[in-house]
C-alpha cells in the first residue's frame, strides 16, 4: 500500500452496505512494490492503517479515479509518518494546494 504503486482500499459506510474506494495519499510518493524499498514501504503503510478506523479528507480525484486524501488514524497523518520514517517523500503534484510539509 505505497503512495503510488498500490493505493489503500478503504471501506466507507455502514456494516452490510460498505463502498470500497481506492485512496492515494495526499502529498507523498513512495516506491512501488517492485522498486527498491517498495516492499518495505508497503509494509510501513500497512502497519498504521490495516484494520483501523481511518479519517479521509479528500482533496481531489486523480486521473486513475482514486480519491487523493489526507489519511489520519487516531489523529496522526499517515503520509507524514511515512515521510518521517523515510518510506516516502513529499510530492508537490499530489499535495493539497501545493503546500510543503512541516515535520
Phi and psi restraints in degrees (range 20) as a CNS / XPLOR table:
assign (resid 1 and name C) (resid 2 and name N)
       (resid 2 and name CA) (resid 2 and name C) 1.0 -78.6 20.0 2
assign (resid 2 and name N) (resid 2 and name CA)
       (resid 2 and name C) (resid 3 and name N) 1.0 173.9 20.0 2
assign (resid 2 and name C) (resid 3 and name N)
       (resid 3 and name CA) (resid 3 and name C) 1.0 -59.8 20.0 2
assign (resid 3 and name N) (resid 3 and name CA)
       (resid 3 and name C) (resid 4 and name N) 1.0 -36.4 20.0 2
assign (resid 3 and name C) (resid 4 and name N)
       (resid 4 and name CA) (resid 4 and name C) 1.0 -116.6 20.0 2
assign (resid 4 and name N) (resid 4 and name CA)
       (resid 4 and name C) (resid 5 and name N) 1.0 -46.3 20.0 2
assign (resid 4 and name C) (resid 5 and name N)
       (resid 5 and name CA) (resid 5 and name C) 1.0 -61.4 20.0 2
assign (resid 5 and name N) (resid 5 and name CA)
       (resid 5 and name C) (resid 6 and name N) 1.0 -50.0 20.0 2
assign (resid 5 and name C) (resid 6 and name N)
       (resid 6 and name CA) (resid 6 and name C) 1.0 -131.0 20.0 2
assign (resid 6 and name N) (resid 6 and name CA)
       (resid 6 and name C) (resid 7 and name N) 1.0 108.9 20.0 2
assign (resid 6 and name C) (resid 7 and name N)
       (resid 7 and name CA) (resid 7 and name C) 1.0 -70.7 20.0 2
assign (resid 7 and name N) (resid 7 and name CA)
       (resid 7 and name C) (resid 8 and name N) 1.0 163.5 20.0 2
assign (resid 7 and name C) (resid 8 and name N)
       (resid 8 and name CA) (resid 8 and name C) 1.0 -72.7 20.0 2
assign (resid 8 and name N) (resid 8 and name CA)
       (resid 8 and name C) (resid 9 and name N) 1.0 139.8 20.0 2
assign (resid 8 and name C) (resid 9 and name N)
       (resid 9 and name CA) (resid 9 and name C) 1.0 -103.4 20.0 2
assign (resid 9 and name N) (resid 9 and name CA)
       (resid 9 and name C) (resid 10 and name N) 1.0 118.6 20.0 2
assign (resid 9 and name C) (resid 10 and name N)
       (resid 10 and name CA) (resid 10 and name C) 1.0 -109.5 20.0 2
assign (resid 10 and name N) (resid 10 and name CA)
       (resid 10 and name C) (resid 11 and name N) 1.0 140.1 20.0 2
assign (resid 10 and name C) (resid 11 and name N)
       (resid 11 and name CA) (resid 11 and name C) 1.0 -94.0 20.0 2
assign (resid 11 and name N) (resid 11 and name CA)
       (resid 11 and name C) (resid 12 and name N) 1.0 124.1 20.0 2
assign (resid 11 and name C) (resid 12 and name N)
       (resid 12 and name CA) (resid 12 and name C) 1.0 -120.8 20.0 2
assign (resid 12 and name N) (resid 12 and name CA)
       (resid 12 and name C) (resid 13 and name N) 1.0 140.5 20.0 2
assign (resid 12 and name C) (resid 13 and name N)
       (resid 13 and name CA) (resid 13 and name C) 1.0 117.8 20.0 2
assign (resid 13 and name N) (resid 13 and name CA)
       (resid 13 and name C) (resid 14 and name N) 1.0 -159.0 20.0 2
assign (resid 13 and name C) (resid 14 and name N)
       (resid 14 and name CA) (resid 14 and name C) 1.0 -103.0 20.0 2
assign (resid 14 and name N) (resid 14 and name CA)
       (resid 14 and name C) (resid 15 and name N) 1.0 152.3 20.0 2
assign (resid 14 and name C) (resid 15 and name N)
       (resid 15 and name CA) (resid 15 and name C) 1.0 -51.6 20.0 2
assign (resid 15 and name N) (resid 15 and name CA)
       (resid 15 and name C) (resid 16 and name N) 1.0 134.1 20.0 2
assign (resid 15 and name C) (resid 16 and name N)
       (resid 16 and name CA) (resid 16 and name C) 1.0 90.9 20.0 2
assign (resid 16 and name N) (resid 16 and name CA)
       (resid 16 and name C) (resid 17 and name N) 1.0 -16.2 20.0 2
assign (resid 16 and name C) (resid 17 and name N)
       (resid 17 and name CA) (resid 17 and name C) 1.0 -140.0 20.0 2
assign (resid 17 and name N) (resid 17 and name CA)
       (resid 17 and name C) (resid 18 and name N) 1.0 42.6 20.0 2
assign (resid 17 and name C) (resid 18 and name N)
       (resid 18 and name CA) (resid 18 and name C) 1.0 -71.0 20.0 2
assign (resid 18 and name N) (resid 18 and name CA)
       (resid 18 and name C) (resid 19 and name N) 1.0 145.7 20.0 2
assign (resid 18 and name C) (resid 19 and name N)
       (resid 19 and name CA) (resid 19 and name C) 1.0 -107.5 20.0 2
assign (resid 19 and name N) (resid 19 and name CA)
       (resid 19 and name C) (resid 20 and name N) 1.0 137.6 20.0 2
assign (resid 19 and name C) (resid 20 and name N)
       (resid 20 and name CA) (resid 20 and name C) 1.0 -97.6 20.0 2
assign (resid 20 and name N) (resid 20 and name CA)
       (resid 20 and name C) (resid 21 and name N) 1.0 128.9 20.0 2
assign (resid 20 and name C) (resid 21 and name N)
       (resid 21 and name CA) (resid 21 and name C) 1.0 -127.6 20.0 2
assign (resid 21 and name N) (resid 21 and name CA)
       (resid 21 and name C) (resid 22 and name N) 1.0 145.2 20.0 2
assign (resid 21 and name C) (resid 22 and name N)
       (resid 22 and name CA) (resid 22 and name C) 1.0 -88.2 20.0 2
assign (resid 22 and name N) (resid 22 and name CA)
       (resid 22 and name C) (resid 23 and name N) 1.0 133.1 20.0 2
assign (resid 22 and name C) (resid 23 and name N)
       (resid 23 and name CA) (resid 23 and name C) 1.0 -125.6 20.0 2
assign (resid 23 and name N) (resid 23 and name CA)
       (resid 23 and name C) (resid 24 and name N) 1.0 130.2 20.0 2
assign (resid 23 and name C) (resid 24 and name N)
       (resid 24 and name CA) (resid 24 and name C) 1.0 -106.7 20.0 2
assign (resid 24 and name N) (resid 24 and name CA)
       (resid 24 and name C) (resid 25 and name N) 1.0 130.6 20.0 2
assign (resid 24 and name C) (resid 25 and name N)
       (resid 25 and name CA) (resid 25 and name C) 1.0 -67.8 20.0 2
assign (resid 25 and name N) (resid 25 and name CA)
       (resid 25 and name C) (resid 26 and name N) 1.0 133.3 20.0 2
assign (resid 25 and name C) (resid 26 and name N)
       (resid 26 and name CA) (resid 26 and name C) 1.0 -69.7 20.0 2
assign (resid 26 and name N) (resid 26 and name CA)
       (resid 26 and name C) (resid 27 and name N) 1.0 133.5 20.0 2
assign (resid 26 and name C) (resid 27 and name N)
       (resid 27 and name CA) (resid 27 and name C) 1.0 81.4 20.0 2
assign (resid 27 and name N) (resid 27 and name CA)
       (resid 27 and name C) (resid 28 and name N) 1.0 3.4 20.0 2
assign (resid 27 and name C) (resid 28 and name N)
       (resid 28 and name CA) (resid 28 and name C) 1.0 -129.2 20.0 2
assign (resid 28 and name N) (resid 28 and name CA)
       (resid 28 and name C) (resid 29 and name N) 1.0 161.5 20.0 2
assign (resid 28 and name C) (resid 29 and name N)
       (resid 29 and name CA) (resid 29 and name C) 1.0 -134.6 20.0 2
assign (resid 29 and name N) (resid 29 and name CA)
       (resid 29 and name C) (resid 30 and name N) 1.0 146.5 20.0 2
assign (resid 29 and name C) (resid 30 and name N)
       (resid 30 and name CA) (resid 30 and name C) 1.0 -142.6 20.0 2
assign (resid 30 and name N) (resid 30 and name CA)
       (resid 30 and name C) (resid 31 and name N) 1.0 158.0 20.0 2
assign (resid 30 and name C) (resid 31 and name N)
       (resid 31 and name CA) (resid 31 and name C) 1.0 -60.8 20.0 2
assign (resid 31 and name N) (resid 31 and name CA)
       (resid 31 and name C) (resid 32 and name N) 1.0 144.7 20.0 2
assign (resid 31 and name C) (resid 32 and name N)
       (resid 32 and name CA) (resid 32 and name C) 1.0 -77.5 20.0 2
assign (resid 32 and name N) (resid 32 and name CA)
       (resid 32 and name C) (resid 33 and name N) 1.0 161.8 20.0 2
assign (resid 32 and name C) (resid 33 and name N)
       (resid 33 and name CA) (resid 33 and name C) 1.0 -52.6 20.0 2
assign (resid 33 and name N) (resid 33 and name CA)
       (resid 33 and name C) (resid 34 and name N) 1.0 -37.8 20.0 2
assign (resid 33 and name C) (resid 34 and name N)
       (resid 34 and name CA) (resid 34 and name C) 1.0 -88.6 20.0 2
assign (resid 34 and name N) (resid 34 and name CA)
       (resid 34 and name C) (resid 35 and name N) 1.0 -1.9 20.0 2
assign (resid 34 and name C) (resid 35 and name N)
       (resid 35 and name CA) (resid 35 and name C) 1.0 -89.8 20.0 2
assign (resid 35 and name N) (resid 35 and name CA)
       (resid 35 and name C) (resid 36 and name N) 1.0 162.2 20.0 2
assign (resid 35 and name C) (resid 36 and name N)
       (resid 36 and name CA) (resid 36 and name C) 1.0 -53.7 20.0 2
assign (resid 36 and name N) (resid 36 and name CA)
       (resid 36 and name C) (resid 37 and name N) 1.0 136.4 20.0 2
assign (resid 36 and name C) (resid 37 and name N)
       (resid 37 and name CA) (resid 37 and name C) 1.0 67.9 20.0 2
assign (resid 37 and name N) (resid 37 and name CA)
       (resid 37 and name C) (resid 38 and name N) 1.0 6.1 20.0 2
assign (resid 37 and name C) (resid 38 and name N)
       (resid 38 and name CA) (resid 38 and name C) 1.0 -62.9 20.0 2
assign (resid 38 and name N) (resid 38 and name CA)
       (resid 38 and name C) (resid 39 and name N) 1.0 -45.0 20.0 2
assign (resid 38 and name C) (resid 39 and name N)
       (resid 39 and name CA) (resid 39 and name C) 1.0 -65.6 20.0 2
assign (resid 39 and name N) (resid 39 and name CA)
       (resid 39 and name C) (resid 40 and name N) 1.0 -39.5 20.0 2
assign (resid 39 and name C) (resid 40 and name N)
       (resid 40 and name CA) (resid 40 and name C) 1.0 -65.5 20.0 2
assign (resid 40 and name N) (resid 40 and name CA)
       (resid 40 and name C) (resid 41 and name N) 1.0 -38.8 20.0 2
assign (resid 40 and name C) (resid 41 and name N)
       (resid 41 and name CA) (resid 41 and name C) 1.0 -65.5 20.0 2
assign (resid 41 and name N) (resid 41 and name CA)
       (resid 41 and name C) (resid 42 and name N) 1.0 -40.2 20.0 2
assign (resid 41 and name C) (resid 42 and name N)
       (resid 42 and name CA) (resid 42 and name C) 1.0 -61.3 20.0 2
assign (resid 42 and name N) (resid 42 and name CA)
       (resid 42 and name C) (resid 43 and name N) 1.0 -45.4 20.0 2
assign (resid 42 and name C) (resid 43 and name N)
       (resid 43 and name CA) (resid 43 and name C) 1.0 -64.9 20.0 2
assign (resid 43 and name N) (resid 43 and name CA)
       (resid 43 and name C) (resid 44 and name N) 1.0 -39.9 20.0 2
assign (resid 43 and name C) (resid 44 and name N)
       (resid 44 and name CA) (resid 44 and name C) 1.0 -64.7 20.0 2
assign (resid 44 and name N) (resid 44 and name CA)
       (resid 44 and name C) (resid 45 and name N) 1.0 -33.5 20.0 2
assign (resid 44 and name C) (resid 45 and name N)
       (resid 45 and name CA) (resid 45 and name C) 1.0 -73.9 20.0 2
assign (resid 45 and name N) (resid 45 and name CA)
       (resid 45 and name C) (resid 46 and name N) 1.0 -38.5 20.0 2
assign (resid 45 and name C) (resid 46 and name N)
       (resid 46 and name CA) (resid 46 and name C) 1.0 -66.1 20.0 2
assign (resid 46 and name N) (resid 46 and name CA)
       (resid 46 and name C) (resid 47 and name N) 1.0 -39.2 20.0 2
assign (resid 46 and name C) (resid 47 and name N)
       (resid 47 and name CA) (resid 47 and name C) 1.0 -53.4 20.0 2
assign (resid 47 and name N) (resid 47 and name CA)
       (resid 47 and name C) (resid 48 and name N) 1.0 -51.9 20.0 2
assign (resid 47 and name C) (resid 48 and name N)
       (resid 48 and name CA) (resid 48 and name C) 1.0 -79.0 20.0 2
assign (resid 48 and name N) (resid 48 and name CA)
       (resid 48 and name C) (resid 49 and name N) 1.0 -14.1 20.0 2
assign (resid 48 and name C) (resid 49 and name N)
       (resid 49 and name CA) (resid 49 and name C) 1.0 -112.5 20.0 2
assign (resid 49 and name N) (resid 49 and name CA)
       (resid 49 and name C) (resid 50 and name N) 1.0 -28.4 20.0 2
assign (resid 49 and name C) (resid 50 and name N)
       (resid 50 and name CA) (resid 50 and name C) 1.0 -63.4 20.0 2
assign (resid 50 and name N) (resid 50 and name CA)
       (resid 50 and name C) (resid 51 and name N) 1.0 123.5 20.0 2
assign (resid 50 and name C) (resid 51 and name N)
       (resid 51 and name CA) (resid 51 and name C) 1.0 73.4 20.0 2
assign (resid 51 and name N) (resid 51 and name CA)
       (resid 51 and name C) (resid 52 and name N) 1.0 10.3 20.0 2
assign (resid 51 and name C) (resid 52 and name N)
       (resid 52 and name CA) (resid 52 and name C) 1.0 -112.0 20.0 2
assign (resid 52 and name N) (resid 52 and name CA)
       (resid 52 and name C) (resid 53 and name N) 1.0 156.5 20.0 2
assign (resid 52 and name C) (resid 53 and name N)
       (resid 53 and name CA) (resid 53 and name C) 1.0 -74.2 20.0 2
assign (resid 53 and name N) (resid 53 and name CA)
       (resid 53 and name C) (resid 54 and name N) 1.0 127.4 20.0 2
assign (resid 53 and name C) (resid 54 and name N)
       (resid 54 and name CA) (resid 54 and name C) 1.0 -116.9 20.0 2
assign (resid 54 and name N) (resid 54 and name CA)
       (resid 54 and name C) (resid 55 and name N) 1.0 141.5 20.0 2
assign (resid 54 and name C) (resid 55 and name N)
       (resid 55 and name CA) (resid 55 and name C) 1.0 -98.2 20.0 2
assign (resid 55 and name N) (resid 55 and name CA)
       (resid 55 and name C) (resid 56 and name N) 1.0 124.8 20.0 2
assign (resid 55 and name C) (resid 56 and name N)
       (resid 56 and name CA) (resid 56 and name C) 1.0 -110.8 20.0 2
assign (resid 56 and name N) (resid 56 and name CA)
       (resid 56 and name C) (resid 57 and name N) 1.0 126.3 20.0 2
assign (resid 56 and name C) (resid 57 and name N)
       (resid 57 and name CA) (resid 57 and name C) 1.0 -115.7 20.0 2
assign (resid 57 and name N) (resid 57 and name CA)
       (resid 57 and name C) (resid 58 and name N) 1.0 98.1 20.0 2
assign (resid 57 and name C) (resid 58 and name N)
       (resid 58 and name CA) (resid 58 and name C) 1.0 -77.7 20.0 2
assign (resid 58 and name N) (resid 58 and name CA)
       (resid 58 and name C) (resid 59 and name N) 1.0 130.9 20.0 2
assign (resid 58 and name C) (resid 59 and name N)
       (resid 59 and name CA) (resid 59 and name C) 1.0 -99.4 20.0 2
assign (resid 59 and name N) (resid 59 and name CA)
       (resid 59 and name C) (resid 60 and name N) 1.0 -36.9 20.0 2
assign (resid 59 and name C) (resid 60 and name N)
       (resid 60 and name CA) (resid 60 and name C) 1.0 -169.3 20.0 2
assign (resid 60 and name N) (resid 60 and name CA)
       (resid 60 and name C) (resid 61 and name N) 1.0 179.9 20.0 2
assign (resid 60 and name C) (resid 61 and name N)
       (resid 61 and name CA) (resid 61 and name C) 1.0 -116.5 20.0 2
assign (resid 61 and name N) (resid 61 and name CA)
       (resid 61 and name C) (resid 62 and name N) 1.0 130.9 20.0 2
assign (resid 61 and name C) (resid 62 and name N)
       (resid 62 and name CA) (resid 62 and name C) 1.0 -83.9 20.0 2
assign (resid 62 and name N) (resid 62 and name CA)
       (resid 62 and name C) (resid 63 and name N) 1.0 174.6 20.0 2
assign (resid 62 and name C) (resid 63 and name N)
       (resid 63 and name CA) (resid 63 and name C) 1.0 -60.6 20.0 2
assign (resid 63 and name N) (resid 63 and name CA)
       (resid 63 and name C) (resid 64 and name N) 1.0 -18.7 20.0 2
assign (resid 63 and name C) (resid 64 and name N)
       (resid 64 and name CA) (resid 64 and name C) 1.0 -94.0 20.0 2
assign (resid 64 and name N) (resid 64 and name CA)
       (resid 64 and name C) (resid 65 and name N) 1.0 11.1 20.0 2
assign (resid 64 and name C) (resid 65 and name N)
       (resid 65 and name CA) (resid 65 and name C) 1.0 66.0 20.0 2
assign (resid 65 and name N) (resid 65 and name CA)
       (resid 65 and name C) (resid 66 and name N) 1.0 26.4 20.0 2
assign (resid 65 and name C) (resid 66 and name N)
       (resid 66 and name CA) (resid 66 and name C) 1.0 -91.7 20.0 2
assign (resid 66 and name N) (resid 66 and name CA)
       (resid 66 and name C) (resid 67 and name N) 1.0 143.4 20.0 2
assign (resid 66 and name C) (resid 67 and name N)
       (resid 67 and name CA) (resid 67 and name C) 1.0 -76.5 20.0 2
assign (resid 67 and name N) (resid 67 and name CA)
       (resid 67 and name C) (resid 68 and name N) 1.0 124.9 20.0 2
assign (resid 67 and name C) (resid 68 and name N)
       (resid 68 and name CA) (resid 68 and name C) 1.0 -91.4 20.0 2
assign (resid 68 and name N) (resid 68 and name CA)
       (resid 68 and name C) (resid 69 and name N) 1.0 112.4 20.0 2
assign (resid 68 and name C) (resid 69 and name N)
       (resid 69 and name CA) (resid 69 and name C) 1.0 -132.5 20.0 2
assign (resid 69 and name N) (resid 69 and name CA)
       (resid 69 and name C) (resid 70 and name N) 1.0 150.9 20.0 2
assign (resid 69 and name C) (resid 70 and name N)
       (resid 70 and name CA) (resid 70 and name C) 1.0 -81.0 20.0 2
assign (resid 70 and name N) (resid 70 and name CA)
       (resid 70 and name C) (resid 71 and name N) 1.0 127.9 20.0 2
assign (resid 70 and name C) (resid 71 and name N)
       (resid 71 and name CA) (resid 71 and name C) 1.0 -112.7 20.0 2
assign (resid 71 and name N) (resid 71 and name CA)
       (resid 71 and name C) (resid 72 and name N) 1.0 126.1 20.0 2
assign (resid 71 and name C) (resid 72 and name N)
       (resid 72 and name CA) (resid 72 and name C) 1.0 -124.1 20.0 2
assign (resid 72 and name N) (resid 72 and name CA)
       (resid 72 and name C) (resid 73 and name N) 1.0 143.1 20.0 2
assign (resid 72 and name C) (resid 73 and name N)
       (resid 73 and name CA) (resid 73 and name C) 1.0 -129.3 20.0 2
assign (resid 73 and name N) (resid 73 and name CA)
       (resid 73 and name C) (resid 74 and name N) 1.0 122.3 20.0 2
assign (resid 73 and name C) (resid 74 and name N)
       (resid 74 and name CA) (resid 74 and name C) 1.0 53.1 20.0 2
assign (resid 74 and name N) (resid 74 and name CA)
       (resid 74 and name C) (resid 75 and name N) 1.0 39.2 20.0 2
assign (resid 74 and name C) (resid 75 and name N)
       (resid 75 and name CA) (resid 75 and name C) 1.0 80.0 20.0 2
assign (resid 75 and name N) (resid 75 and name CA)
       (resid 75 and name C) (resid 76 and name N) 1.0 -0.3 20.0 2
assign (resid 75 and name C) (resid 76 and name N)
       (resid 76 and name CA) (resid 76 and name C) 1.0 -101.3 20.0 2
assign (resid 76 and name N) (resid 76 and name CA)
       (resid 76 and name C) (resid 77 and name N) 1.0 133.2 20.0 2
assign (resid 76 and name C) (resid 77 and name N)
       (resid 77 and name CA) (resid 77 and name C) 1.0 -75.2 20.0 2
assign (resid 77 and name N) (resid 77 and name CA)
       (resid 77 and name C) (resid 78 and name N) 1.0 113.2 20.0 2
assign (resid 77 and name C) (resid 78 and name N)
       (resid 78 and name CA) (resid 78 and name C) 1.0 -63.9 20.0 2
assign (resid 78 and name N) (resid 78 and name CA)
       (resid 78 and name C) (resid 79 and name N) 1.0 -39.1 20.0 2
assign (resid 78 and name C) (resid 79 and name N)
       (resid 79 and name CA) (resid 79 and name C) 1.0 -62.1 20.0 2
assign (resid 79 and name N) (resid 79 and name CA)
       (resid 79 and name C) (resid 80 and name N) 1.0 -44.1 20.0 2
assign (resid 79 and name C) (resid 80 and name N)
       (resid 80 and name CA) (resid 80 and name C) 1.0 -64.1 20.0 2
assign (resid 80 and name N) (resid 80 and name CA)
       (resid 80 and name C) (resid 81 and name N) 1.0 -36.3 20.0 2
assign (resid 80 and name C) (resid 81 and name N)
       (resid 81 and name CA) (resid 81 and name C) 1.0 -64.3 20.0 2
assign (resid 81 and name N) (resid 81 and name CA)
       (resid 81 and name C) (resid 82 and name N) 1.0 -38.6 20.0 2
assign (resid 81 and name C) (resid 82 and name N)
       (resid 82 and name CA) (resid 82 and name C) 1.0 -62.0 20.0 2
assign (resid 82 and name N) (resid 82 and name CA)
       (resid 82 and name C) (resid 83 and name N) 1.0 -43.0 20.0 2
assign (resid 82 and name C) (resid 83 and name N)
       (resid 83 and name CA) (resid 83 and name C) 1.0 -64.6 20.0 2
assign (resid 83 and name N) (resid 83 and name CA)
       (resid 83 and name C) (resid 84 and name N) 1.0 -46.9 20.0 2
assign (resid 83 and name C) (resid 84 and name N)
       (resid 84 and name CA) (resid 84 and name C) 1.0 -56.2 20.0 2
assign (resid 84 and name N) (resid 84 and name CA)
       (resid 84 and name C) (resid 85 and name N) 1.0 -36.6 20.0 2
assign (resid 84 and name C) (resid 85 and name N)
       (resid 85 and name CA) (resid 85 and name C) 1.0 -88.9 20.0 2
assign (resid 85 and name N) (resid 85 and name CA)
       (resid 85 and name C) (resid 86 and name N) 1.0 5.2 20.0 2
assign (resid 85 and name C) (resid 86 and name N)
       (resid 86 and name CA) (resid 86 and name C) 1.0 75.2 20.0 2
assign (resid 86 and name N) (resid 86 and name CA)
       (resid 86 and name C) (resid 87 and name N) 1.0 17.6 20.0 2
assign (resid 86 and name C) (resid 87 and name N)
       (resid 87 and name CA) (resid 87 and name C) 1.0 -99.2 20.0 2
assign (resid 87 and name N) (resid 87 and name CA)
       (resid 87 and name C) (resid 88 and name N) 1.0 -2.3 20.0 2
assign (resid 87 and name C) (resid 88 and name N)
       (resid 88 and name CA) (resid 88 and name C) 1.0 -156.7 20.0 2
assign (resid 88 and name N) (resid 88 and name CA)
       (resid 88 and name C) (resid 89 and name N) 1.0 168.2 20.0 2
assign (resid 88 and name C) (resid 89 and name N)
       (resid 89 and name CA) (resid 89 and name C) 1.0 -131.8 20.0 2
assign (resid 89 and name N) (resid 89 and name CA)
       (resid 89 and name C) (resid 90 and name N) 1.0 158.3 20.0 2
assign (resid 89 and name C) (resid 90 and name N)
       (resid 90 and name CA) (resid 90 and name C) 1.0 -67.1 20.0 2
assign (resid 90 and name N) (resid 90 and name CA)
       (resid 90 and name C) (resid 91 and name N) 1.0 137.4 20.0 2
assign (resid 90 and name C) (resid 91 and name N)
       (resid 91 and name CA) (resid 91 and name C) 1.0 -130.3 20.0 2
assign (resid 91 and name N) (resid 91 and name CA)
       (resid 91 and name C) (resid 92 and name N) 1.0 103.3 20.0 2
assign (resid 91 and name C) (resid 92 and name N)
       (resid 92 and name CA) (resid 92 and name C) 1.0 -53.9 20.0 2
assign (resid 92 and name N) (resid 92 and name CA)
       (resid 92 and name C) (resid 93 and name N) 1.0 -40.5 20.0 2
assign (resid 92 and name C) (resid 93 and name N)
       (resid 93 and name CA) (resid 93 and name C) 1.0 -60.8 20.0 2
assign (resid 93 and name N) (resid 93 and name CA)
       (resid 93 and name C) (resid 94 and name N) 1.0 -27.3 20.0 2
assign (resid 93 and name C) (resid 94 and name N)
       (resid 94 and name CA) (resid 94 and name C) 1.0 -111.3 20.0 2
assign (resid 94 and name N) (resid 94 and name CA)
       (resid 94 and name C) (resid 95 and name N) 1.0 16.0 20.0 2
assign (resid 94 and name C) (resid 95 and name N)
       (resid 95 and name CA) (resid 95 and name C) 1.0 -87.8 20.0 2
assign (resid 95 and name N) (resid 95 and name CA)
       (resid 95 and name C) (resid 96 and name N) 1.0 152.7 20.0 2
assign (resid 95 and name C) (resid 96 and name N)
       (resid 96 and name CA) (resid 96 and name C) 1.0 -70.5 20.0 2
assign (resid 96 and name N) (resid 96 and name CA)
       (resid 96 and name C) (resid 97 and name N) 1.0 113.4 20.0 2
assign (resid 96 and name C) (resid 97 and name N)
       (resid 97 and name CA) (resid 97 and name C) 1.0 59.8 20.0 2
assign (resid 97 and name N) (resid 97 and name CA)
       (resid 97 and name C) (resid 98 and name N) 1.0 22.1 20.0 2
assign (resid 97 and name C) (resid 98 and name N)
       (resid 98 and name CA) (resid 98 and name C) 1.0 69.9 20.0 2
assign (resid 98 and name N) (resid 98 and name CA)
       (resid 98 and name C) (resid 99 and name N) 1.0 13.9 20.0 2
assign (resid 98 and name C) (resid 99 and name N)
       (resid 99 and name CA) (resid 99 and name C) 1.0 -73.9 20.0 2
assign (resid 99 and name N) (resid 99 and name CA)
       (resid 99 and name C) (resid 100 and name N) 1.0 147.7 20.0 2
assign (resid 99 and name C) (resid 100 and name N)
       (resid 100 and name CA) (resid 100 and name C) 1.0 -79.8 20.0 2
assign (resid 100 and name N) (resid 100 and name CA)
       (resid 100 and name C) (resid 101 and name N) 1.0 166.9 20.0 2
assign (resid 100 and name C) (resid 101 and name N)
       (resid 101 and name CA) (resid 101 and name C) 1.0 -96.5 20.0 2
assign (resid 101 and name N) (resid 101 and name CA)
       (resid 101 and name C) (resid 102 and name N) 1.0 150.7 20.0 2
assign (resid 101 and name C) (resid 102 and name N)
       (resid 102 and name CA) (resid 102 and name C) 1.0 -118.0 20.0 2
assign (resid 102 and name N) (resid 102 and name CA)
       (resid 102 and name C) (resid 103 and name N) 1.0 118.6 20.0 2
